[in-house]
Amino acid sequence: MAGASAMVLLLSSCAFAENTGVAGGDPNKLTFWLSGDTAQGGGFAKMAAEYTKETGVEVEVVDIPYDDLVTKMRNAAMAGELPALARVPGIDPIWSGALMDLGGVAKDHHIKKDLLAANEKGVVNALPTDLTAVGLFVNKSLFKKAHVDYPRDSGGWTWDQFVAAVKKVQKRTDAKYGMVMDASSHRLRSFMYQFGGNGFREGKDGEFKGDADSVKALKRFKELNDGSFSPKSVWLSNDDPNAMFKSGRVVAYYSGVWQIADFAKNIKNFDWDSALMPHQPVRTTNLGTNYLVGFDGPAAKKSERFVNWLYSKKNYRKLCETSGFLPVEDGVQVRYAARQRDFDLYNRIIDEAGPLGPAQIKDSLRQAYAGHVTEGDPLHDETVKYLGGSQSLDATVGAIEKQLNEQLGDG
């Protein structure tokens, strides 16, 4: 770890010293790297064009393929060629020392405090751009055909009640599977929260440990992946759960808010809906975000003025409406082009999520500021082995704890 820290310091110093943040040396041009689909990237591009029209300062939005963004940022840090601004999925210790202070922007524009984390110097370097939340979609047509109800705007159901209801729908229709869940530790962690677990978070003693409720949830998750209620192939063979749900032969899909735009456009063969997620007994979700960061250098003041402009209530609401974002600012009311009721439900789920909802966001920021990164995804990778039968529950829990403590612990 000492060697890694030294490398981080070296690269950070390099970035401080050589980063211009100004593409091509043009003082009236800011480069802004991001990775997003047409809706997300398009929203930032639209706002950048409006900023240029108002101020005369060009913001060049460069859309980089998601799989390449991390490498490109690292290479830029080593070359002293970091952009002025970037929207990134996480903070990398390789370049975190070159980040500018954005705490004033967060305070001035009332960004939700439980989404922010400061570095060891008390400085807020990263602003969330938007929120995602784990959620549940149902095949409304199948529920209607089976004469089974589901909670949409009020009430709720435990995981036991949810499974019983879905099995009833399966029995009364031609549904092939009851539920599919994205093969993601982010989704699995939300599932563990709903069973009262902490999802293998770091405890007060600095140890990463799976509490009893998380272990119970992991056992239950395997029981659901029996090949009948949930197909094993999603987690074991990377079959696409999105395509499975779109086939109309799956009763429910445990995924997230980012699916709304896709479903609204592409599902024509049945009616779908968002529903309240099960709880047993905890009603919560797991939030995700991307971060807007700026880099110290000659363009820092110019970058800060753009970020301030972007997060003003009027402009930020326009960004959310264009890109279909759930807002990170308190008091912003967004009118979406379609499926307003679904977005309203997700915003309500976020408001009611409690401290576990944003926990992973803050944990990730703290670990990145401390220079810790994981190799692979221990929670996902070891769960796959457990679902596939190659290791026991105890061995799975032990392997997850061991890897998290080795990679993220302070020992």
Secondary structure, 3 states (H helix, E strand, C coil): CHHHHHHHHHHHHHHHHHCCCCHHHCCCEEEEEECCCHHHHHHHHHHHHHHHHHHCCEEEEEECCHHHHHHHHHHHHHHCCCCCEEEECCCCCCCHHHECCCHHHHHHCCECHHHCCCCCCCCCCCEEEEEEEEEEEEEHHHHHHHCCCCCCCCCCCEHHHHHHHHHHHHHHCCCCEEEEECCCHHHHHHHHHHCCCCCCCECCCCCECCCHHHHHHHHHHHHHCCCCCCCCHHHHHCCCHHHHHHCCCEEEEEEECCHHHHHHHHCCCCCEEEECCCECCCCCCCEEEEEEEEECCCCHHHHHHHHHHHHCHHHHHHHHHHHCCECCECCCCCCCCCCHHHHHHHHHHHHCCCCCCCHHHHHHHHHHHCCCCCCCCHHHHHHHHHHHCCCCHHHHHHHHHHHHHHHHCCC
